[in-house]
Amino acid sequence: MMTPASHIRRNVFGCATQQAFADLLGVTQATVSRWEVDGFISRRGQKAMRAAASSRGIAWDDRWLFIVPAANDDAPVAREEAA
């Protein structure tokens, strides 16, 4: 079952790994793992996600912090850039 954090990491930011997402947000991989397991994203994490989305021109929806959209919902999808 996908949690809000894993949906945001994979489908919004296009990060294949927790480490890549952690690097993007300036947090540790353990923090991202905790968000994905617990299903709760800290306020600091929420702020970092909003800022990262804004700086990348990704349309942000705060509902993603609490629910995973159904497969047919429109959600912007970013792709991780090749290193």
Backbone atoms as SQL, in Angstrom:
CREATE TABLE atoms (id INTEGER PRIMARY KEY, chain TEXT, resi INTEGER, resn TEXT, atom TEXT, x REAL, y REAL, z REAL);
INSERT INTO atoms VALUES
  (1, 'A', 1, 'MET', 'N', 0.842, -1.185, 0.000),
  (2, 'A', 1, 'MET', 'CA', 0.000, 0.000, 0.000),
  (3, 'A', 1, 'MET', 'C', 0.888, 1.250, 0.000),
  (4, 'A', 2, 'MET', 'N', 0.592, 2.155, -0.879),
  (5, 'A', 2, 'MET', 'CA', 1.386, 3.371, -0.994),
  (6, 'A', 2, 'MET', 'C', 0.926, 4.406, 0.036),
  (7, 'A', 3, 'THR', 'N', 1.886, 5.012, 0.711),
  (8, 'A', 3, 'THR', 'CA', 1.593, 6.081, 1.663),
  (9, 'A', 3, 'THR', 'C', 1.705, 7.428, 0.948),
  (10, 'A', 4, 'PRO', 'N', 1.182, 8.495, 1.563),
  (11, 'A', 4, 'PRO', 'CA', 1.343, 9.813, 0.935),
  (12, 'A', 4, 'PRO', 'C', 2.802, 10.152, 0.618),
  (13, 'A', 5, 'ALA', 'N', 3.714, 9.855, 1.530),
  (14, 'A', 5, 'ALA', 'CA', 5.127, 10.189, 1.294),
  (15, 'A', 5, 'ALA', 'C', 5.708, 9.415, 0.119),
  (16, 'A', 6, 'SER', 'N', 5.367, 8.136, 0.011),
  (17, 'A', 6, 'SER', 'CA', 5.907, 7.368, -1.115),
  (18, 'A', 6, 'SER', 'C', 5.278, 7.816, -2.430),
  (19, 'A', 7, 'HIS', 'N', 3.999, 8.208, -2.397),
  (20, 'A', 7, 'HIS', 'CA', 3.362, 8.757, -3.604),
  (21, 'A', 7, 'HIS', 'C', 4.068, 10.040, -4.034),
  (22, 'A', 8, 'ILE', 'N', 4.311, 10.928, -3.093),
  (23, 'A', 8, 'ILE', 'CA', 4.971, 12.204, -3.412),
  (24, 'A', 8, 'ILE', 'C', 6.365, 11.944, -3.960),
  (25, 'A', 9, 'ARG', 'N', 7.112, 11.052, -3.306),
  (26, 'A', 9, 'ARG', 'CA', 8.480, 10.750, -3.756),
  (27, 'A', 9, 'ARG', 'C', 8.490, 10.197, -5.171),
  (28, 'A', 10, 'ARG', 'N', 7.678, 9.186, -5.410),
  (29, 'A', 10, 'ARG', 'CA', 7.703, 8.489, -6.692),
  (30, 'A', 10, 'ARG', 'C', 6.977, 9.236, -7.806),
  (31, 'A', 11, 'ASN', 'N', 5.744, 9.657, -7.546),
  (32, 'A', 11, 'ASN', 'CA', 4.878, 10.159, -8.611),
  (33, 'A', 11, 'ASN', 'C', 4.906, 11.670, -8.813),
  (34, 'A', 12, 'VAL', 'N', 5.218, 12.413, -7.765),
  (35, 'A', 12, 'VAL', 'CA', 5.263, 13.869, -7.905),
  (36, 'A', 12, 'VAL', 'C', 6.684, 14.311, -8.254),
  (37, 'A', 13, 'PHE', 'N', 7.676, 13.836, -7.486),
  (38, 'A', 13, 'PHE', 'CA', 9.059, 14.240, -7.722),
  (39, 'A', 13, 'PHE', 'C', 9.820, 13.279, -8.616),
  (40, 'A', 14, 'GLY', 'N', 9.308, 12.085, -8.822),
  (41, 'A', 14, 'GLY', 'CA', 9.968, 11.126, -9.700),
  (42, 'A', 14, 'GLY', 'C', 11.264, 10.566, -9.150),
  (43, 'A', 15, 'CYS', 'N', 11.409, 10.534, -7.837),
  (44, 'A', 15, 'CYS', 'CA', 12.619, 9.989, -7.218),
  (45, 'A', 15, 'CYS', 'C', 12.455, 8.482, -7.026),
  (46, 'A', 16, 'ALA', 'N', 13.373, 7.725, -7.592),
  (47, 'A', 16, 'ALA', 'CA', 13.305, 6.270, -7.504),
  (48, 'A', 16, 'ALA', 'C', 13.711, 5.752, -6.123),
  (49, 'A', 17, 'THR', 'N', 14.564, 6.499, -5.435),
  (50, 'A', 17, 'THR', 'CA', 15.046, 6.024, -4.136),
  (51, 'A', 17, 'THR', 'C', 14.741, 7.024, -3.032),
  (52, 'A', 18, 'GLN', 'N', 14.685, 6.495, -1.816),
  (53, 'A', 18, 'GLN', 'CA', 14.493, 7.358, -0.659),
  (54, 'A', 18, 'GLN', 'C', 15.681, 8.302, -0.503),
  (55, 'A', 19, 'GLN', 'N', 16.880, 7.819, -0.816),
  (56, 'A', 19, 'GLN', 'CA', 18.072, 8.657, -0.683),
  (57, 'A', 19, 'GLN', 'C', 18.027, 9.850, -1.631),
  (58, 'A', 20, 'ALA', 'N', 17.597, 9.622, -2.864),
  (59, 'A', 20, 'ALA', 'CA', 17.493, 10.730, -3.824),
  (60, 'A', 20, 'ALA', 'C', 16.495, 11.769, -3.339),
  (61, 'A', 21, 'PHE', 'N', 15.379, 11.314, -2.794),
  (62, 'A', 21, 'PHE', 'CA', 14.364, 12.228, -2.271),
  (63, 'A', 21, 'PHE', 'C', 14.899, 12.977, -1.055),
  (64, 'A', 22, 'ALA', 'N', 15.597, 12.258, -0.172),
  (65, 'A', 22, 'ALA', 'CA', 16.188, 12.882, 1.008),
  (66, 'A', 22, 'ALA', 'C', 17.177, 13.974, 0.609),
  (67, 'A', 23, 'ASP', 'N', 18.022, 13.682, -0.381),
  (68, 'A', 23, 'ASP', 'CA', 18.988, 14.674, -0.859),
  (69, 'A', 23, 'ASP', 'C', 18.276, 15.902, -1.413),
  (70, 'A', 24, 'LEU', 'N', 17.197, 15.691, -2.129),
  (71, 'A', 24, 'LEU', 'CA', 16.427, 16.781, -2.714),
  (72, 'A', 24, 'LEU', 'C', 15.853, 17.697, -1.635),
  (73, 'A', 25, 'LEU', 'N', 15.414, 17.088, -0.522),
  (74, 'A', 25, 'LEU', 'CA', 14.749, 17.848, 0.537),
  (75, 'A', 25, 'LEU', 'C', 15.681, 18.305, 1.653),
  (76, 'A', 26, 'GLY', 'N', 16.912, 17.798, 1.672),
  (77, 'A', 26, 'GLY', 'CA', 17.835, 18.169, 2.739),
  (78, 'A', 26, 'GLY', 'C', 17.546, 17.469, 4.059),
  (79, 'A', 27, 'VAL', 'N', 17.072, 16.232, 3.984),
  (80, 'A', 27, 'VAL', 'CA', 16.822, 15.415, 5.167),
  (81, 'A', 27, 'VAL', 'C', 17.584, 14.102, 4.994),
  (82, 'A', 28, 'THR', 'N', 17.514, 13.230, 5.985),
  (83, 'A', 28, 'THR', 'CA', 18.196, 11.944, 5.880),
  (84, 'A', 28, 'THR', 'C', 17.281, 10.907, 5.228),
  (85, 'A', 29, 'GLN', 'N', 17.900, 9.854, 4.721),
  (86, 'A', 29, 'GLN', 'CA', 17.133, 8.746, 4.150),
  (87, 'A', 29, 'GLN', 'C', 16.258, 8.114, 5.231),
  (88, 'A', 30, 'ALA', 'N', 16.761, 8.067, 6.463),
  (89, 'A', 30, 'ALA', 'CA', 15.980, 7.501, 7.569),
  (90, 'A', 30, 'ALA', 'C', 14.704, 8.300, 7.812),
  (91, 'A', 31, 'THR', 'N', 14.781, 9.609, 7.634),
  (92, 'A', 31, 'THR', 'CA', 13.593, 10.455, 7.790),
  (93, 'A', 31, 'THR', 'C', 12.557, 10.119, 6.729),
  (94, 'A', 32, 'VAL', 'N', 12.989, 10.000, 5.479),
  (95, 'A', 32, 'VAL', 'CA', 12.065, 9.647, 4.397),
  (96, 'A', 32, 'VAL', 'C', 11.452, 8.274, 4.665),
  (97, 'A', 33, 'SER', 'N', 12.271, 7.330, 5.104),
  (98, 'A', 33, 'SER', 'CA', 11.767, 5.996, 5.432),
  (99, 'A', 33, 'SER', 'C', 10.696, 6.064, 6.509),
  (100, 'A', 34, 'ARG', 'N', 10.934, 6.854, 7.532),
  (101, 'A', 34, 'ARG', 'CA', 9.962, 7.013, 8.630),
  (102, 'A', 34, 'ARG', 'C', 8.649, 7.590, 8.099),
  (103, 'A', 35, 'TRP', 'N', 8.733, 8.603, 7.228),
  (104, 'A', 35, 'TRP', 'CA', 7.509, 9.173, 6.643),
  (105, 'A', 35, 'TRP', 'C', 6.738, 8.108, 5.874),
  (106, 'A', 36, 'GLU', 'N', 7.476, 7.279, 5.123),
  (107, 'A', 36, 'GLU', 'CA', 6.824, 6.275, 4.285),
  (108, 'A', 36, 'GLU', 'C', 6.236, 5.135, 5.111),
  (109, 'A', 37, 'VAL', 'N', 6.871, 4.778, 6.205),
  (110, 'A', 37, 'VAL', 'CA', 6.367, 3.692, 7.041),
  (111, 'A', 37, 'VAL', 'C', 5.223, 4.176, 7.942),
  (112, 'A', 38, 'ASP', 'N', 5.427, 5.309, 8.602),
  (113, 'A', 38, 'ASP', 'CA', 4.441, 5.821, 9.559),
  (114, 'A', 38, 'ASP', 'C', 3.237, 6.466, 8.885),
  (115, 'A', 39, 'GLY', 'N', 3.435, 6.967, 7.666),
  (116, 'A', 39, 'GLY', 'CA', 2.358, 7.664, 6.979),
  (117, 'A', 39, 'GLY', 'C', 2.159, 9.090, 7.463),
  (118, 'A', 40, 'PHE', 'N', 3.072, 9.599, 8.272),
  (119, 'A', 40, 'PHE', 'CA', 2.994, 10.971, 8.797),
  (120, 'A', 40, 'PHE', 'C', 4.215, 11.739, 8.329),
  (121, 'A', 41, 'ILE', 'N', 3.980, 12.917, 7.754),
  (122, 'A', 41, 'ILE', 'CA', 5.068, 13.778, 7.288),
  (123, 'A', 41, 'ILE', 'C', 5.140, 14.985, 8.221),
  (124, 'A', 42, 'SER', 'N', 6.303, 15.211, 8.820),
  (125, 'A', 42, 'SER', 'CA', 6.483, 16.328, 9.749),
  (126, 'A', 42, 'SER', 'C', 6.220, 17.662, 9.058),
  (127, 'A', 43, 'ARG', 'N', 5.969, 18.682, 9.855),
  (128, 'A', 43, 'ARG', 'CA', 5.770, 20.026, 9.289),
  (129, 'A', 43, 'ARG', 'C', 7.011, 20.492, 8.533),
  (130, 'A', 44, 'ARG', 'N', 8.173, 20.172, 9.069),
  (131, 'A', 44, 'ARG', 'CA', 9.426, 20.534, 8.381),
  (132, 'A', 44, 'ARG', 'C', 9.486, 19.838, 7.024),
  (133, 'A', 45, 'GLY', 'N', 9.099, 18.584, 6.995),
  (134, 'A', 45, 'GLY', 'CA', 9.075, 17.837, 5.744),
  (135, 'A', 45, 'GLY', 'C', 8.073, 18.404, 4.760),
  (136, 'A', 46, 'GLN', 'N', 6.909, 18.764, 5.256),
  (137, 'A', 46, 'GLN', 'CA', 5.883, 19.362, 4.399),
  (138, 'A', 46, 'GLN', 'C', 6.393, 20.653, 3.773),
  (139, 'A', 47, 'LYS', 'N', 7.026, 21.479, 4.593),
  (140, 'A', 47, 'LYS', 'CA', 7.574, 22.750, 4.101),
  (141, 'A', 47, 'LYS', 'C', 8.652, 22.511, 3.042),
  (142, 'A', 48, 'ALA', 'N', 9.517, 21.524, 3.293),
  (143, 'A', 48, 'ALA', 'CA', 10.587, 21.209, 2.339),
  (144, 'A', 48, 'ALA', 'C', 10.004, 20.713, 1.018),
  (145, 'A', 49, 'MET', 'N', 8.954, 19.909, 1.078),
  (146, 'A', 49, 'MET', 'CA', 8.315, 19.401, -0.141),
  (147, 'A', 49, 'MET', 'C', 7.677, 20.526, -0.947),
  (148, 'A', 50, 'ARG', 'N', 6.981, 21.426, -0.255),
  (149, 'A', 50, 'ARG', 'CA', 6.371, 22.569, -0.951),
  (150, 'A', 50, 'ARG', 'C', 7.438, 23.417, -1.643),
  (151, 'A', 51, 'ALA', 'N', 8.524, 23.693, -0.916),
  (152, 'A', 51, 'ALA', 'CA', 9.600, 24.522, -1.474),
  (153, 'A', 51, 'ALA', 'C', 10.259, 23.839, -2.669),
  (154, 'A', 52, 'ALA', 'N', 10.505, 22.537, -2.562),
  (155, 'A', 52, 'ALA', 'CA', 11.127, 21.800, -3.662),
  (156, 'A', 52, 'ALA', 'C', 10.208, 21.776, -4.879),
  (157, 'A', 53, 'ALA', 'N', 8.923, 21.605, -4.658),
  (158, 'A', 53, 'ALA', 'CA', 7.969, 21.607, -5.774),
  (159, 'A', 53, 'ALA', 'C', 7.956, 22.981, -6.444),
  (160, 'A', 54, 'SER', 'N', 7.916, 24.020, -5.639),
  (161, 'A', 54, 'SER', 'CA', 7.880, 25.382, -6.170),
  (162, 'A', 54, 'SER', 'C', 9.129, 25.685, -6.992),
  (163, 'A', 55, 'SER', 'N', 10.285, 25.309, -6.483),
  (164, 'A', 55, 'SER', 'CA', 11.535, 25.617, -7.184),
  (165, 'A', 55, 'SER', 'C', 11.684, 24.825, -8.481),
  (166, 'A', 56, 'ARG', 'N', 10.937, 23.731, -8.609),
  (167, 'A', 56, 'ARG', 'CA', 10.992, 22.907, -9.822),
  (168, 'A', 56, 'ARG', 'C', 9.795, 23.122, -10.740),
  (169, 'A', 57, 'GLY', 'N', 8.929, 24.054, -10.364),
  (170, 'A', 57, 'GLY', 'CA', 7.767, 24.350, -11.197),
  (171, 'A', 57, 'GLY', 'C', 6.713, 23.249, -11.191),
  (172, 'A', 58, 'ILE', 'N', 6.669, 22.475, -10.109),
  (173, 'A', 58, 'ILE', 'CA', 5.677, 21.405, -9.978),
  (174, 'A', 58, 'ILE', 'C', 4.445, 21.969, -9.283),
  (175, 'A', 59, 'ALA', 'N', 3.284, 21.821, -9.901),
  (176, 'A', 59, 'ALA', 'CA', 2.038, 22.258, -9.272),
  (177, 'A', 59, 'ALA', 'C', 1.816, 21.409, -8.024),
  (178, 'A', 60, 'TRP', 'N', 1.659, 22.048, -6.896),
  (179, 'A', 60, 'TRP', 'CA', 1.562, 21.353, -5.613),
  (180, 'A', 60, 'TRP', 'C', 0.120, 21.300, -5.134),
  (181, 'A', 61, 'ASP', 'N', -0.242, 20.198, -4.473),
  (182, 'A', 61, 'ASP', 'CA', -1.566, 20.027, -3.878),
  (183, 'A', 61, 'ASP', 'C', -1.361, 19.496, -2.463),
  (184, 'A', 62, 'ASP', 'N', -1.712, 20.280, -1.444),
  (185, 'A', 62, 'ASP', 'CA', -1.519, 19.873, -0.053),
  (186, 'A', 62, 'ASP', 'C', -2.284, 18.603, 0.317),
  (187, 'A', 63, 'ARG', 'N', -3.294, 18.242, -0.438),
  (188, 'A', 63, 'ARG', 'CA', -4.025, 17.000, -0.135),
  (189, 'A', 63, 'ARG', 'C', -3.103, 15.792, -0.214),
  (190, 'A', 64, 'TRP', 'N', -2.049, 15.854, -1.053),
  (191, 'A', 64, 'TRP', 'CA', -1.118, 14.739, -1.187),
  (192, 'A', 64, 'TRP', 'C', -0.424, 14.406, 0.124),
  (193, 'A', 65, 'LEU', 'N', -0.337, 15.372, 1.032),
  (194, 'A', 65, 'LEU', 'CA', 0.311, 15.135, 2.321),
  (195, 'A', 65, 'LEU', 'C', -0.492, 14.179, 3.198),
  (196, 'A', 66, 'PHE', 'N', -1.758, 13.976, 2.854),
  (197, 'A', 66, 'PHE', 'CA', -2.650, 13.195, 3.709),
  (198, 'A', 66, 'PHE', 'C', -3.318, 12.013, 3.007),
  (199, 'A', 67, 'ILE', 'N', -3.473, 12.101, 1.692),
  (200, 'A', 67, 'ILE', 'CA', -4.129, 11.010, 0.960),
  (201, 'A', 67, 'ILE', 'C', -3.361, 10.723, -0.331),
  (202, 'A', 68, 'VAL', 'N', -3.463, 9.484, -0.777),
  (203, 'A', 68, 'VAL', 'CA', -2.863, 9.097, -2.055),
  (204, 'A', 68, 'VAL', 'C', -3.966, 9.186, -3.102),
  (205, 'A', 69, 'PRO', 'N', -3.774, 9.989, -4.141),
  (206, 'A', 69, 'PRO', 'CA', -4.811, 10.109, -5.168),
  (207, 'A', 69, 'PRO', 'C', -5.091, 8.772, -5.848),
  (208, 'A', 70, 'ALA', 'N', -6.332, 8.598, -6.285),
  (209, 'A', 70, 'ALA', 'CA', -6.676, 7.411, -7.058),
  (210, 'A', 70, 'ALA', 'C', -5.906, 7.442, -8.368),
  (211, 'A', 71, 'ALA', 'N', -5.718, 6.300, -8.969),
  (212, 'A', 71, 'ALA', 'CA', -4.919, 6.182, -10.188),
  (213, 'A', 71, 'ALA', 'C', -5.401, 7.071, -11.320),
  (214, 'A', 72, 'ASN', 'N', -6.692, 7.363, -11.361),
  (215, 'A', 72, 'ASN', 'CA', -7.214, 8.171, -12.466),
  (216, 'A', 72, 'ASN', 'C', -7.210, 9.669, -12.168),
  (217, 'A', 73, 'ASP', 'N', -6.795, 10.076, -10.969),
  (218, 'A', 73, 'ASP', 'CA', -6.708, 11.503, -10.643),
  (219, 'A', 73, 'ASP', 'C', -5.535, 12.121, -11.380),
  (220, 'A', 74, 'ASP', 'N', -5.680, 13.381, -11.722),
  (221, 'A', 74, 'ASP', 'CA', -4.575, 14.090, -12.361),
  (222, 'A', 74, 'ASP', 'C', -3.553, 14.483, -11.302),
  (223, 'A', 75, 'ALA', 'N', -2.327, 14.103, -11.515),
  (224, 'A', 75, 'ALA', 'CA', -1.233, 14.489, -10.633),
  (225, 'A', 75, 'ALA', 'C', -0.014, 14.730, -11.492),
  (226, 'A', 76, 'PRO', 'N', 0.659, 15.868, -11.300),
  (227, 'A', 76, 'PRO', 'CA', 1.848, 16.102, -12.099),
  (228, 'A', 76, 'PRO', 'C', 2.900, 15.059, -11.763),
  (229, 'A', 77, 'VAL', 'N', 3.584, 14.618, -12.765),
  (230, 'A', 77, 'VAL', 'CA', 4.609, 13.601, -12.564),
  (231, 'A', 77, 'VAL', 'C', 5.933, 14.180, -13.030),
  (232, 'A', 78, 'ALA', 'N', 6.899, 14.192, -12.143),
  (233, 'A', 78, 'ALA', 'CA', 8.242, 14.664, -12.474),
  (234, 'A', 78, 'ALA', 'C', 9.116, 13.447, -12.709),
  (235, 'A', 79, 'ARG', 'N', 10.127, 13.600, -13.479),
  (236, 'A', 79, 'ARG', 'CA', 11.065, 12.515, -13.736),
  (237, 'A', 79, 'ARG', 'C', 12.408, 12.903, -13.168),
  (238, 'A', 80, 'GLU', 'N', 13.033, 11.947, -12.494),
  (239, 'A', 80, 'GLU', 'CA', 14.356, 12.174, -11.925),
  (240, 'A', 80, 'GLU', 'C', 15.354, 12.389, -13.050),
  (241, 'A', 81, 'GLU', 'N', 16.134, 13.433, -12.951),
  (242, 'A', 81, 'GLU', 'CA', 17.117, 13.733, -13.992),
  (243, 'A', 81, 'GLU', 'C', 18.267, 12.745, -13.912),
  (244, 'A', 82, 'ALA', 'N', 18.772, 12.398, -15.058),
  (245, 'A', 82, 'ALA', 'CA', 19.928, 11.490, -15.119),
  (246, 'A', 82, 'ALA', 'C', 21.155, 12.186, -14.534),
  (247, 'A', 83, 'ALA', 'N', 21.928, 11.431, -13.808),
  (248, 'A', 83, 'ALA', 'CA', 23.117, 12.018, -13.160),
  (249, 'A', 83, 'ALA', 'C', 24.248, 12.173, -14.144);
